[in-house]
Amino acid sequence: MDQASLDIAHDCKGFLDEAEGLRLYELAREHSGLGPLVEIGSYCGKSSVYIGTAARESGGNLICVDHHRGNEEQQRGQQFHDPDLYDAEAERLDSLGQLRRTLSRAGLEDTAVVMVTSSRLASELCGGSFGMVFIDGGHSFEAARTDYECWAHRVAPGGILAIHDLFPDPADGGQAPVSIYREALASGQFEELETTLTLGVLRKCA
């Protein structure tokens, strides 16, 4: 990954470790030939830079899915609330402007397709299968399961399902992401690849 793109990713608000981002970049480059790449939960664009740069270099596209009103942990009074992203007039969080600035800085406006809507509606509007689906949206059990049910079956054979924030020990973090990761494995449709920190990686069986 070029240094300029890496610097932009570093500067962007978000919760993705660099090692996880670079793994996503590598996976995206390797699998973009199977179909468009999808990320659920773009936030301010940190993961978008890693995946989008790979898509651009490979002649592919990234679909960025996020309602931009923040997940349950980013609301006022919650642990990950960022007052800089709070829209006082709307009385709601709004991260869309940050994402657009990030995509512009990274030269990804012709590569990334921004869908400002719910995960479920986006899945209904997007046809076909995908080379990689990266799930990093809401971390409630309901939100994580919705993302899994709407998108996991759309991964192309040989493609990648990546899930962020896996904490096998409940003392380390919420259990919704790891629950859908385990469900995917139990389905027999995916094989387990190496995990990078909290980034779980599964390949769709042919």
Secondary structure, DSSP 8 states (H G I E B T S, - for coil): --HHHHHHHHHS-S---HHHHHHHHHHHHHHGGGS-EEEE--TTSHHHHHHHHHHHHHT--EEEE--SS--GGGSTTSTT--GGGEETTTTEE--HHHHHHHHHHTT-TTTEEEE-S-HHHHHHH--S-EEEEEE-S--SHHHHHHHHHHHGGGEEEEEEEEE----SSTTTS-SHHHHHHHHHHHTTSEEE---BTTBEEEEE--
